[in-house]
């Protein structure tokens, strides 16, 4: 069990707004730093426009949950 390694960091939220953005992104960044993951994903239930940004030298992509589920 000690050989397990995280390959992705994904945060899922119903909505992303100014009230919860710091919490959602902050938690994701914390996990990414702990497991040395360079790119994270925030899945948002009702996201109109996908975006990407750098936070603490980590790449964060914001994607519609529905779109992601349909891709898989």
N, CA, C and O atoms as a Tripos MOL2 file, in Angstrom:
@<TRIPOS>MOLECULE
protein
  288   287    72     0     0
PROTEIN
NO_CHARGES

@<TRIPOS>ATOM
      1 N           0.8150   -1.2060    0.0000 N.3       1 UNK1
      2 CA          0.0000    0.0000    0.0000 C.3       1 UNK1
      3 C           0.8530    1.2620    0.0000 C.2       1 UNK1
      4 O           0.3650    2.3120   -0.4190 O.2       1 UNK1
      5 N           2.0780    1.2090    0.4410 N.am      2 UNK2
      6 CA          2.9240    2.3890    0.5010 C.3       2 UNK2
      7 C           3.3940    2.8650   -0.8600 C.2       2 UNK2
      8 O           3.9430    3.9620   -0.9650 O.2       2 UNK2
      9 N           3.1970    2.0780   -1.9000 N.am      3 UNK3
     10 CA          3.6410    2.4450   -3.2420 C.3       3 UNK3
     11 C           2.5920    3.2280   -4.0130 C.2       3 UNK3
     12 O           2.8130    3.5480   -5.1810 O.2       3 UNK3
     13 N           1.4720    3.5450   -3.4060 N.am      4 UNK4
     14 CA          0.4250    4.2840   -4.0880 C.3       4 UNK4
     15 C           0.8410    5.7330   -4.2720 C.2       4 UNK4
     16 O           1.4610    6.3340   -3.3950 O.2       4 UNK4
     17 N           0.4850    6.2880   -5.4380 N.am      5 UNK5
     18 CA          0.8250    7.6770   -5.7370 C.3       5 UNK5
     19 C          -0.3850    8.3470   -6.3780 C.2       5 UNK5
     20 O          -1.0070    7.7840   -7.2780 O.2       5 UNK5
     21 N          -0.7140    9.5410   -5.9170 N.am      6 UNK6
     22 CA         -1.8220   10.2960   -6.5010 C.3       6 UNK6
     23 C          -1.4170   10.7630   -7.8890 C.2       6 UNK6
     24 O          -0.3050   11.2530   -8.0830 O.2       6 UNK6
     25 N          -2.3150   10.6140   -8.8540 N.am      7 UNK7
     26 CA         -2.0060   11.0270  -10.2230 C.3       7 UNK7
     27 C          -2.8110   12.2520  -10.6510 C.2       7 UNK7
     28 O          -2.4560   12.9230  -11.6200 O.2       7 UNK7
     29 N          -3.8860   12.5410   -9.9360 N.am      8 UNK8
     30 CA         -4.7330   13.6820  -10.2660 C.3       8 UNK8
     31 C          -5.2440   14.3270   -8.9910 C.2       8 UNK8
     32 O          -5.3830   13.6870   -7.9490 O.2       8 UNK8
     33 N          -5.5190   15.6230   -9.1130 N.am      9 UNK9
     34 CA         -6.1600   16.3530   -8.0130 C.3       9 UNK9
     35 C          -7.4190   16.9790   -8.5920 C.2       9 UNK9
     36 O          -7.3490   17.8190   -9.4890 O.2       9 UNK9
     37 N          -8.5610   16.5690   -8.0770 N.am     10 UNK10
     38 CA         -9.8450   17.0340   -8.6080 C.3      10 UNK10
     39 C         -10.7110   17.5270   -7.4640 C.2      10 UNK10
     40 O         -10.8600   16.8490   -6.4480 O.2      10 UNK10
     41 N         -11.2780   18.7060   -7.6330 N.am     11 UNK11
     42 CA        -12.2170   19.2790   -6.6640 C.3      11 UNK11
     43 C         -13.5600   19.4130   -7.3820 C.2      11 UNK11
     44 O         -13.6070   19.8730   -8.5230 O.2      11 UNK11
     45 N         -14.6340   19.0220   -6.7360 N.am     12 UNK12
     46 CA        -15.9720   19.1060   -7.3320 C.3      12 UNK12
     47 C         -16.8230   20.0240   -6.4690 C.2      12 UNK12
     48 O         -16.8290   19.9100   -5.2430 O.2      12 UNK12
     49 N         -17.5480   20.9450   -7.1220 N.am     13 UNK13
     50 CA        -18.4050   21.8660   -6.3930 C.3      13 UNK13
     51 C         -19.6630   22.1580   -7.2040 C.2      13 UNK13
     52 O         -19.6450   22.1140   -8.4340 O.2      13 UNK13
     53 N         -20.7380   22.4520   -6.5100 N.am     14 UNK14
     54 CA        -21.9870   22.7620   -7.1850 C.3      14 UNK14
     55 C         -21.8860   24.0850   -7.9210 C.2      14 UNK14
     56 O         -22.3460   24.2110   -9.0560 O.2      14 UNK14
     57 N         -21.2860   25.0690   -7.2750 N.am     15 UNK15
     58 CA        -21.0890   26.3630   -7.9270 C.3      15 UNK15
     59 C         -19.8010   26.9760   -7.4290 C.2      15 UNK15
     60 O         -19.3190   26.6520   -6.3440 O.2      15 UNK15
     61 N         -19.2490   27.8650   -8.2340 N.am     16 UNK16
     62 CA        -18.0240   28.5520   -7.8790 C.3      16 UNK16
     63 C         -18.3210   30.0400   -7.9060 C.2      16 UNK16
     64 O         -18.7290   30.5870   -8.9300 O.2      16 UNK16
     65 N         -18.1120   30.6880   -6.7640 N.am     17 UNK17
     66 CA        -18.3950   32.1150   -6.6790 C.3      17 UNK17
     67 C         -17.3770   32.7730   -5.7520 C.2      17 UNK17
     68 O         -16.4920   32.1060   -5.2170 O.2      17 UNK17
     69 N         -17.5070   34.0590   -5.5700 N.am     18 UNK18
     70 CA        -16.5270   34.7790   -4.7520 C.3      18 UNK18
     71 C         -16.5450   34.3270   -3.2940 C.2      18 UNK18
     72 O         -15.5550   34.5060   -2.5840 O.2      18 UNK18
     73 N         -17.6460   33.7490   -2.8400 N.am     19 UNK19
     74 CA        -17.7440   33.2980   -1.4450 C.3      19 UNK19
     75 C         -17.0500   31.9590   -1.1850 C.2      19 UNK19
     76 O         -16.5810   31.7210   -0.0720 O.2      19 UNK19
     77 N         -16.9760   31.0850   -2.1880 N.am     20 UNK20
     78 CA        -16.3870   29.7620   -1.9500 C.3      20 UNK20
     79 C         -15.1410   29.4790   -2.7860 C.2      20 UNK20
     80 O         -14.5140   28.4340   -2.6100 O.2      20 UNK20
     81 N         -14.7780   30.3640   -3.6720 N.am     21 UNK21
     82 CA        -13.6440   30.1330   -4.5740 C.3      21 UNK21
     83 C         -12.3340   29.8740   -3.8120 C.2      21 UNK21
     84 O         -11.6120   28.9310   -4.1320 O.2      21 UNK21
     85 N         -12.0340   30.6870   -2.8300 N.am     22 UNK22
     86 CA        -10.7910   30.5270   -2.0680 C.3      22 UNK22
     87 C         -10.7420   29.1660   -1.3820 C.2      22 UNK22
     88 O          -9.6990   28.5130   -1.3750 O.2      22 UNK22
     89 N         -11.8440   28.7410   -0.8150 N.am     23 UNK23
     90 CA        -11.9080   27.4470   -0.1310 C.3      23 UNK23
     91 C         -11.7100   26.2950   -1.1190 C.2      23 UNK23
     92 O         -10.9330   25.3760   -0.8630 O.2      23 UNK23
     93 N         -12.4160   26.3530   -2.2440 N.am     24 UNK24
     94 CA        -12.3390   25.2730   -3.2370 C.3      24 UNK24
     95 C         -10.9510   25.1780   -3.8540 C.2      24 UNK24
     96 O         -10.3940   24.0840   -3.9520 O.2      24 UNK24
     97 N         -10.3930   26.2900   -4.2660 N.am     25 UNK25
     98 CA         -9.0730   26.2970   -4.8940 C.3      25 UNK25
     99 C          -7.9850   26.0290   -3.8580 C.2      25 UNK25
    100 O          -7.0160   25.3270   -4.1460 O.2      25 UNK25
    101 N          -8.1350   26.5780   -2.6690 N.am     26 UNK26
    102 CA         -7.1440   26.3810   -1.6170 C.3      26 UNK26
    103 C          -6.9750   24.9190   -1.2390 C.2      26 UNK26
    104 O          -5.8520   24.4430   -1.0670 O.2      26 UNK26
    105 N          -8.0720   24.2150   -1.1110 N.am     27 UNK27
    106 CA         -8.0180   22.7870   -0.7920 C.3      27 UNK27
    107 C          -7.3400   21.9950   -1.8970 C.2      27 UNK27
    108 O          -6.5670   21.0740   -1.6320 O.2      27 UNK27
    109 N          -7.6320   22.3540   -3.1190 N.am     28 UNK28
    110 CA         -7.0240   21.6890   -4.2650 C.3      28 UNK28
    111 C          -5.5120   21.9300   -4.2970 C.2      28 UNK28
    112 O          -4.7360   20.9960   -4.4990 O.2      28 UNK28
    113 N          -5.1030   23.1680   -4.1020 N.am     29 UNK29
    114 CA         -3.6740   23.5200   -4.0980 C.3      29 UNK29
    115 C          -2.9380   22.7570   -2.9890 C.2      29 UNK29
    116 O          -1.8240   22.2760   -3.1940 O.2      29 UNK29
    117 N          -3.5590   22.6520   -1.8350 N.am     30 UNK30
    118 CA         -2.9410   21.9360   -0.7120 C.3      30 UNK30
    119 C          -2.6410   20.4840   -1.0890 C.2      30 UNK30
    120 O          -1.5490   19.9820   -0.8200 O.2      30 UNK30
    121 N          -3.5960   19.8230   -1.7030 N.am     31 UNK31
    122 CA         -3.4070   18.4320   -2.1300 C.3      31 UNK31
    123 C          -2.3540   18.3450   -3.2320 C.2      31 UNK31
    124 O          -1.5260   17.4340   -3.2300 O.2      31 UNK31
    125 N          -2.3830   19.2890   -4.1730 N.am     32 UNK32
    126 CA         -1.4180   19.2860   -5.2690 C.3      32 UNK32
    127 C           0.0030   19.4480   -4.7460 C.2      32 UNK32
    128 O           0.9210   18.7990   -5.2470 O.2      32 UNK32
    129 N           0.1940   20.2920   -3.7630 N.am     33 UNK33
    130 CA          1.5260   20.4850   -3.1900 C.3      33 UNK33
    131 C           1.9740   19.2350   -2.4190 C.2      33 UNK33
    132 O           3.1250   18.8120   -2.5290 O.2      33 UNK33
    133 N           1.0740   18.6620   -1.6560 N.am     34 UNK34
    134 CA          1.4120   17.4830   -0.8550 C.3      34 UNK34
    135 C           1.8440   16.3080   -1.7280 C.2      34 UNK34
    136 O           2.7930   15.5970   -1.3970 O.2      34 UNK34
    137 N           1.1380   16.1080   -2.8520 N.am     35 UNK35
    138 CA          1.4120   14.9570   -3.7080 C.3      35 UNK35
    139 C           2.2050   15.3070   -4.9690 C.2      35 UNK35
    140 O           2.3520   14.4830   -5.8710 O.2      35 UNK35
    141 N           2.7180   16.5510   -5.0180 N.am     36 UNK36
    142 CA          3.5540   17.0060   -6.1370 C.3      36 UNK36
    143 C           2.8560   16.8300   -7.4900 C.2      36 UNK36
    144 O           3.4170   16.2630   -8.4280 O.2      36 UNK36
    145 N           1.6390   17.3250   -7.5620 N.am     37 UNK37
    146 CA          0.8400   17.2900   -8.7950 C.3      37 UNK37
    147 C           0.8510   18.6910   -9.3870 C.2      37 UNK37
    148 O           0.5600   19.6600   -8.6860 O.2      37 UNK37
    149 N           1.1810   18.8100  -10.6560 N.am     38 UNK38
    150 CA          1.3510   20.1170  -11.2910 C.3      38 UNK38
    151 C           0.0590   20.7230  -11.8280 C.2      38 UNK38
    152 O          -0.0400   21.9430  -11.9530 O.2      38 UNK38
    153 N          -0.9310   19.8910  -12.1480 N.am     39 UNK39
    154 CA         -2.1660   20.4020  -12.7390 C.3      39 UNK39
    155 C          -3.3690   19.8750  -11.9700 C.2      39 UNK39
    156 O          -3.4600   18.6840  -11.6740 O.2      39 UNK39
    157 N          -4.2960   20.7850  -11.6490 N.am     40 UNK40
    158 CA         -5.4980   20.4080  -10.9230 C.3      40 UNK40
    159 C          -6.7440   20.7140  -11.7290 C.2      40 UNK40
    160 O          -6.7040   21.4580  -12.7080 O.2      40 UNK40
    161 N          -7.8320   20.1380  -11.3090 N.am     41 UNK41
    162 CA         -9.0990   20.2810  -12.0120 C.3      41 UNK41
    163 C         -10.2000   20.6130  -11.0160 C.2      41 UNK41
    164 O         -10.3530   19.9380   -9.9990 O.2      41 UNK41
    165 N         -10.9640   21.6560  -11.3140 N.am     42 UNK42
    166 CA        -12.1430   21.9940  -10.5270 C.3      42 UNK42
    167 C         -13.3520   21.7410  -11.4180 C.2      42 UNK42
    168 O         -13.5210   22.3930  -12.4480 O.2      42 UNK42
    169 N         -14.1910   20.7870  -11.0150 N.am     43 UNK43
    170 CA        -15.4130   20.4800  -11.7550 C.3      43 UNK43
    171 C         -16.5620   21.2290  -11.1020 C.2      43 UNK43
    172 O         -16.8120   21.0970   -9.9040 O.2      43 UNK43
    173 N         -17.2550   22.0180  -11.9140 N.am     44 UNK44
    174 CA        -18.3380   22.8620  -11.4070 C.3      44 UNK44
    175 C         -19.6320   22.4380  -12.0930 C.2      44 UNK44
    176 O         -19.6920   22.3260  -13.3170 O.2      44 UNK44
    177 N         -20.6670   22.2040  -11.2870 N.am     45 UNK45
    178 CA        -21.9280   21.6990  -11.8270 C.3      45 UNK45
    179 C         -22.4940   22.5840  -12.9280 C.2      45 UNK45
    180 O         -22.8840   22.0790  -13.9810 O.2      45 UNK45
    181 N         -22.5450   23.8730  -12.7080 N.am     46 UNK46
    182 CA        -23.2190   24.7460  -13.6600 C.3      46 UNK46
    183 C         -22.2680   25.8250  -14.1900 C.2      46 UNK46
    184 O         -22.5460   27.0180  -14.0700 O.2      46 UNK46
    185 N         -21.1610   25.4020  -14.7660 N.am     47 UNK47
    186 CA        -20.1570   26.3400  -15.2570 C.3      47 UNK47
    187 C         -20.4630   26.7110  -16.7030 C.2      47 UNK47
    188 O         -20.6280   25.8370  -17.5540 O.2      47 UNK47
    189 N         -20.5370   28.0000  -16.9720 N.am     48 UNK48
    190 CA        -20.8580   28.4750  -18.3180 C.3      48 UNK48
    191 C         -19.6340   28.5290  -19.2190 C.2      48 UNK48
    192 O         -19.7160   28.1990  -20.4010 O.2      48 UNK48
    193 N         -18.4790   28.9520  -18.6560 N.am     49 UNK49
    194 CA        -17.2720   29.1500  -19.4490 C.3      49 UNK49
    195 C         -16.0790   28.4950  -18.7690 C.2      49 UNK49
    196 O         -15.7930   28.7700  -17.6040 O.2      49 UNK49
    197 N         -15.3880   27.6340  -19.4960 N.am     50 UNK50
    198 CA        -14.2040   26.9960  -18.9560 C.3      50 UNK50
    199 C         -13.0380   27.9760  -18.9540 C.2      50 UNK50
    200 O         -12.8680   28.7670  -19.8820 O.2      50 UNK50
    201 N         -12.2400   27.9090  -17.8910 N.am     51 UNK51
    202 CA        -11.0720   28.7830  -17.7850 C.3      51 UNK51
    203 C          -9.9040   27.9880  -17.2230 C.2      51 UNK51
    204 O         -10.0510   26.8550  -16.7620 O.2      51 UNK51
    205 N          -8.7540   28.6170  -17.2780 N.am     52 UNK52
    206 CA         -7.5430   28.0280  -16.7370 C.3      52 UNK52
    207 C          -6.7260   29.1540  -16.1140 C.2      52 UNK52
    208 O          -6.6730   30.2600  -16.6520 O.2      52 UNK52
    209 N          -6.0990   28.8740  -14.9960 N.am     53 UNK53
    210 CA         -5.2670   29.9000  -14.3680 C.3      53 UNK53
    211 C          -4.1520   29.2550  -13.5640 C.2      53 UNK53
    212 O          -4.2050   28.0670  -13.2480 O.2      53 UNK53
    213 N          -3.1490   30.0480  -13.2390 N.am     54 UNK54
    214 CA         -2.0330   29.5980  -12.4070 C.3      54 UNK54
    215 C          -2.2290   30.1340  -10.9990 C.2      54 UNK54
    216 O          -2.4980   31.3190  -10.8030 O.2      54 UNK54
    217 N          -2.0910   29.2500  -10.0240 N.am     55 UNK55
    218 CA         -2.1830   29.6210   -8.6160 C.3      55 UNK55
    219 C          -1.0070   28.9420   -7.9130 C.2      55 UNK55
    220 O          -0.8700   27.7200   -7.9770 O.2      55 UNK55
    221 N          -0.1740   29.7110   -7.2560 N.am     56 UNK56
    222 CA          1.0070   29.1610   -6.5700 C.3      56 UNK56
    223 C           1.8380   28.2620   -7.4900 C.2      56 UNK56
    224 O           2.2930   27.1920   -7.0860 O.2      56 UNK56
    225 N           2.0280   28.7120   -8.7260 N.am     57 UNK57
    226 CA          2.7880   27.9690   -9.7410 C.3      57 UNK57
    227 C           2.1740   26.6180  -10.1020 C.2      57 UNK57
    228 O           2.8630   25.7280  -10.6010 O.2      57 UNK57
    229 N           0.8950   26.4740   -9.8520 N.am     58 UNK58
    230 CA          0.1680   25.2600  -10.2270 C.3      58 UNK58
    231 C          -0.9230   25.6510  -11.2250 C.2      58 UNK58
    232 O          -1.5650   26.6920  -11.0790 O.2      58 UNK58
    233 N          -1.1230   24.8170  -12.2260 N.am     59 UNK59
    234 CA         -2.1380   25.0940  -13.2440 C.3      59 UNK59
    235 C          -3.4760   24.5060  -12.7920 C.2      59 UNK59
    236 O          -3.5740   23.3170  -12.4870 O.2      59 UNK59
    237 N          -4.4980   25.3550  -12.7530 N.am     60 UNK60
    238 CA         -5.8430   24.9420  -12.3480 C.3      60 UNK60
    239 C          -6.7790   25.1400  -13.5380 C.2      60 UNK60
    240 O          -6.8280   26.2190  -14.1280 O.2      60 UNK60
    241 N          -7.5090   24.1050  -13.8770 N.am     61 UNK61
    242 CA         -8.4710   24.1690  -14.9730 C.3      61 UNK61
    243 C          -9.8740   24.0620  -14.3750 C.2      61 UNK61
    244 O         -10.1410   23.1730  -13.5670 O.2      61 UNK61
    245 N         -10.7580   24.9600  -14.7700 N.am     62 UNK62
    246 CA        -12.1490   24.9750  -14.3130 C.3      62 UNK62
    247 C         -13.0220   24.4700  -15.4520 C.2      62 UNK62
    248 O         -13.0640   25.0750  -16.5240 O.2      62 UNK62
    249 N         -13.7210   23.3610  -15.2200 N.am     63 UNK63
    250 CA        -14.4540   22.6660  -16.2740 C.3      63 UNK63
    251 C         -15.8690   22.3480  -15.8080 C.2      63 UNK63
    252 O         -16.1080   22.1170  -14.6230 O.2      63 UNK63
    253 N         -16.7930   22.3390  -16.7460 N.am     64 UNK64
    254 CA        -18.1700   21.9520  -16.4700 C.3      64 UNK64
    255 C         -18.2180   20.4610  -16.0990 C.2      64 UNK64
    256 O         -17.6730   19.6190  -16.8110 O.2      64 UNK64
    257 N         -18.8710   20.1540  -14.9870 N.am     65 UNK65
    258 CA        -19.0110   18.7720  -14.5400 C.3      65 UNK65
    259 C         -19.7220   17.9360  -15.6040 C.2      65 UNK65
    260 O         -19.2840   16.8270  -15.9120 O.2      65 UNK65
    261 N         -20.7960   18.4490  -16.1560 N.am     66 UNK66
    262 CA        -21.5560   17.7070  -17.1620 C.3      66 UNK66
    263 C         -20.6840   17.3880  -18.3760 C.2      66 UNK66
    264 O         -20.6960   16.2630  -18.8750 O.2      66 UNK66
    265 N         -19.9380   18.3650  -18.8420 N.am     67 UNK67
    266 CA        -19.0700   18.1390  -19.9980 C.3      67 UNK67
    267 C         -18.0460   17.0510  -19.6890 C.2      67 UNK67
    268 O         -17.8100   16.1700  -20.5160 O.2      67 UNK67
    269 N         -17.4480   17.1030  -18.5260 N.am     68 UNK68
    270 CA        -16.4390   16.1140  -18.1410 C.3      68 UNK68
    271 C         -17.0430   14.7190  -18.0570 C.2      68 UNK68
    272 O         -16.4310   13.7510  -18.5080 O.2      68 UNK68
    273 N         -18.2280   14.6080  -17.4890 N.am     69 UNK69
    274 CA        -18.8790   13.3000  -17.3860 C.3      69 UNK69
    275 C         -19.2240   12.7370  -18.7590 C.2      69 UNK69
    276 O         -19.1250   11.5290  -18.9770 O.2      69 UNK69
    277 N         -19.6230   13.5910  -19.6740 N.am     70 UNK70
    278 CA        -19.9590   13.1280  -21.0200 C.3      70 UNK70
    279 C         -18.7170   12.7210  -21.8110 C.2      70 UNK70
    280 O         -18.7970   11.8740  -22.7000 O.2      70 UNK70
    281 N         -17.5700   13.3210  -21.4900 N.am     71 UNK71
    282 CA        -16.3160   12.9470  -22.1570 C.3      71 UNK71
    283 C         -15.8620   11.5600  -21.7360 C.2      71 UNK71
    284 O         -15.3220   10.8090  -22.5490 O.2      71 UNK71
    285 N         -16.0750   11.2190  -20.4930 N.am     72 UNK72
    286 CA        -15.6070    9.9350  -19.9620 C.3      72 UNK72
    287 C         -16.5470    8.8730  -20.4440 C.2      72 UNK72
    288 O         -16.3640    7.6970  -20.1280 O.2      72 UNK72
@<TRIPOS>BOND
     1     1     2 1
     2     2     3 1
     3     3     4 2
     4     3     5 am
     5     5     6 1
     6     6     7 1
     7     7     8 2
     8     7     9 am
     9     9    10 1
    10    10    11 1
    11    11    12 2
    12    11    13 am
    13    13    14 1
    14    14    15 1
    15    15    16 2
    16    15    17 am
    17    17    18 1
    18    18    19 1
    19    19    20 2
    20    19    21 am
    21    21    22 1
    22    22    23 1
    23    23    24 2
    24    23    25 am
    25    25    26 1
    26    26    27 1
    27    27    28 2
    28    27    29 am
    29    29    30 1
    30    30    31 1
    31    31    32 2
    32    31    33 am
    33    33    34 1
    34    34    35 1
    35    35    36 2
    36    35    37 am
    37    37    38 1
    38    38    39 1
    39    39    40 2
    40    39    41 am
    41    41    42 1
    42    42    43 1
    43    43    44 2
    44    43    45 am
    45    45    46 1
    46    46    47 1
    47    47    48 2
    48    47    49 am
    49    49    50 1
    50    50    51 1
    51    51    52 2
    52    51    53 am
    53    53    54 1
    54    54    55 1
    55    55    56 2
    56    55    57 am
    57    57    58 1
    58    58    59 1
    59    59    60 2
    60    59    61 am
    61    61    62 1
    62    62    63 1
    63    63    64 2
    64    63    65 am
    65    65    66 1
    66    66    67 1
    67    67    68 2
    68    67    69 am
    69    69    70 1
    70    70    71 1
    71    71    72 2
    72    71    73 am
    73    73    74 1
    74    74    75 1
    75    75    76 2
    76    75    77 am
    77    77    78 1
    78    78    79 1
    79    79    80 2
    80    79    81 am
    81    81    82 1
    82    82    83 1
    83    83    84 2
    84    83    85 am
    85    85    86 1
    86    86    87 1
    87    87    88 2
    88    87    89 am
    89    89    90 1
    90    90    91 1
    91    91    92 2
    92    91    93 am
    93    93    94 1
    94    94    95 1
    95    95    96 2
    96    95    97 am
    97    97    98 1
    98    98    99 1
    99    99   100 2
   100    99   101 am
   101   101   102 1
   102   102   103 1
   103   103   104 2
   104   103   105 am
   105   105   106 1
   106   106   107 1
   107   107   108 2
   108   107   109 am
   109   109   110 1
   110   110   111 1
   111   111   112 2
   112   111   113 am
   113   113   114 1
   114   114   115 1
   115   115   116 2
   116   115   117 am
   117   117   118 1
   118   118   119 1
   119   119   120 2
   120   119   121 am
   121   121   122 1
   122   122   123 1
   123   123   124 2
   124   123   125 am
   125   125   126 1
   126   126   127 1
   127   127   128 2
   128   127   129 am
   129   129   130 1
   130   130   131 1
   131   131   132 2
   132   131   133 am
   133   133   134 1
   134   134   135 1
   135   135   136 2
   136   135   137 am
   137   137   138 1
   138   138   139 1
   139   139   140 2
   140   139   141 am
   141   141   142 1
   142   142   143 1
   143   143   144 2
   144   143   145 am
   145   145   146 1
   146   146   147 1
   147   147   148 2
   148   147   149 am
   149   149   150 1
   150   150   151 1
   151   151   152 2
   152   151   153 am
   153   153   154 1
   154   154   155 1
   155   155   156 2
   156   155   157 am
   157   157   158 1
   158   158   159 1
   159   159   160 2
   160   159   161 am
   161   161   162 1
   162   162   163 1
   163   163   164 2
   164   163   165 am
   165   165   166 1
   166   166   167 1
   167   167   168 2
   168   167   169 am
   169   169   170 1
   170   170   171 1
   171   171   172 2
   172   171   173 am
   173   173   174 1
   174   174   175 1
   175   175   176 2
   176   175   177 am
   177   177   178 1
   178   178   179 1
   179   179   180 2
   180   179   181 am
   181   181   182 1
   182   182   183 1
   183   183   184 2
   184   183   185 am
   185   185   186 1
   186   186   187 1
   187   187   188 2
   188   187   189 am
   189   189   190 1
   190   190   191 1
   191   191   192 2
   192   191   193 am
   193   193   194 1
   194   194   195 1
   195   195   196 2
   196   195   197 am
   197   197   198 1
   198   198   199 1
   199   199   200 2
   200   199   201 am
   201   201   202 1
   202   202   203 1
   203   203   204 2
   204   203   205 am
   205   205   206 1
   206   206   207 1
   207   207   208 2
   208   207   209 am
   209   209   210 1
   210   210   211 1
   211   211   212 2
   212   211   213 am
   213   213   214 1
   214   214   215 1
   215   215   216 2
   216   215   217 am
   217   217   218 1
   218   218   219 1
   219   219   220 2
   220   219   221 am
   221   221   222 1
   222   222   223 1
   223   223   224 2
   224   223   225 am
   225   225   226 1
   226   226   227 1
   227   227   228 2
   228   227   229 am
   229   229   230 1
   230   230   231 1
   231   231   232 2
   232   231   233 am
   233   233   234 1
   234   234   235 1
   235   235   236 2
   236   235   237 am
   237   237   238 1
   238   238   239 1
   239   239   240 2
   240   239   241 am
   241   241   242 1
   242   242   243 1
   243   243   244 2
   244   243   245 am
   245   245   246 1
   246   246   247 1
   247   247   248 2
   248   247   249 am
   249   249   250 1
   250   250   251 1
   251   251   252 2
   252   251   253 am
   253   253   254 1
   254   254   255 1
   255   255   256 2
   256   255   257 am
   257   257   258 1
   258   258   259 1
   259   259   260 2
   260   259   261 am
   261   261   262 1
   262   262   263 1
   263   263   264 2
   264   263   265 am
   265   265   266 1
   266   266   267 1
   267   267   268 2
   268   267   269 am
   269   269   270 1
   270   270   271 1
   271   271   272 2
   272   271   273 am
   273   273   274 1
   274   274   275 1
   275   275   276 2
   276   275   277 am
   277   277   278 1
   278   278   279 1
   279   279   280 2
   280   279   281 am
   281   281   282 1
   282   282   283 1
   283   283   284 2
   284   283   285 am
   285   285   286 1
   286   286   287 1
   287   287   288 2
@<TRIPOS>SUBSTRUCTURE
     1 UNK1         2 RESIDUE 1 A UNK
     2 UNK2         6 RESIDUE 1 A UNK
     3 UNK3        10 RESIDUE 1 A UNK
     4 UNK4        14 RESIDUE 1 A UNK
     5 UNK5        18 RESIDUE 1 A UNK
     6 UNK6        22 RESIDUE 1 A UNK
     7 UNK7        26 RESIDUE 1 A UNK
     8 UNK8        30 RESIDUE 1 A UNK
     9 UNK9        34 RESIDUE 1 A UNK
    10 UNK10       38 RESIDUE 1 A UNK
    11 UNK11       42 RESIDUE 1 A UNK
    12 UNK12       46 RESIDUE 1 A UNK
    13 UNK13       50 RESIDUE 1 A UNK
    14 UNK14       54 RESIDUE 1 A UNK
    15 UNK15       58 RESIDUE 1 A UNK
    16 UNK16       62 RESIDUE 1 A UNK
    17 UNK17       66 RESIDUE 1 A UNK
    18 UNK18       70 RESIDUE 1 A UNK
    19 UNK19       74 RESIDUE 1 A UNK
    20 UNK20       78 RESIDUE 1 A UNK
    21 UNK21       82 RESIDUE 1 A UNK
    22 UNK22       86 RESIDUE 1 A UNK
    23 UNK23       90 RESIDUE 1 A UNK
    24 UNK24       94 RESIDUE 1 A UNK
    25 UNK25       98 RESIDUE 1 A UNK
    26 UNK26      102 RESIDUE 1 A UNK
    27 UNK27      106 RESIDUE 1 A UNK
    28 UNK28      110 RESIDUE 1 A UNK
    29 UNK29      114 RESIDUE 1 A UNK
    30 UNK30      118 RESIDUE 1 A UNK
    31 UNK31      122 RESIDUE 1 A UNK
    32 UNK32      126 RESIDUE 1 A UNK
    33 UNK33      130 RESIDUE 1 A UNK
    34 UNK34      134 RESIDUE 1 A UNK
    35 UNK35      138 RESIDUE 1 A UNK
    36 UNK36      142 RESIDUE 1 A UNK
    37 UNK37      146 RESIDUE 1 A UNK
    38 UNK38      150 RESIDUE 1 A UNK
    39 UNK39      154 RESIDUE 1 A UNK
    40 UNK40      158 RESIDUE 1 A UNK
    41 UNK41      162 RESIDUE 1 A UNK
    42 UNK42      166 RESIDUE 1 A UNK
    43 UNK43      170 RESIDUE 1 A UNK
    44 UNK44      174 RESIDUE 1 A UNK
    45 UNK45      178 RESIDUE 1 A UNK
    46 UNK46      182 RESIDUE 1 A UNK
    47 UNK47      186 RESIDUE 1 A UNK
    48 UNK48      190 RESIDUE 1 A UNK
    49 UNK49      194 RESIDUE 1 A UNK
    50 UNK50      198 RESIDUE 1 A UNK
    51 UNK51      202 RESIDUE 1 A UNK
    52 UNK52      206 RESIDUE 1 A UNK
    53 UNK53      210 RESIDUE 1 A UNK
    54 UNK54      214 RESIDUE 1 A UNK
    55 UNK55      218 RESIDUE 1 A UNK
    56 UNK56      222 RESIDUE 1 A UNK
    57 UNK57      226 RESIDUE 1 A UNK
    58 UNK58      230 RESIDUE 1 A UNK
    59 UNK59      234 RESIDUE 1 A UNK
    60 UNK60      238 RESIDUE 1 A UNK
    61 UNK61      242 RESIDUE 1 A UNK
    62 UNK62      246 RESIDUE 1 A UNK
    63 UNK63      250 RESIDUE 1 A UNK
    64 UNK64      254 RESIDUE 1 A UNK
    65 UNK65      258 RESIDUE 1 A UNK
    66 UNK66      262 RESIDUE 1 A UNK
    67 UNK67      266 RESIDUE 1 A UNK
    68 UNK68      270 RESIDUE 1 A UNK
    69 UNK69      274 RESIDUE 1 A UNK
    70 UNK70      278 RESIDUE 1 A UNK
    71 UNK71      282 RESIDUE 1 A UNK
    72 UNK72      286 RESIDUE 1 A UNK
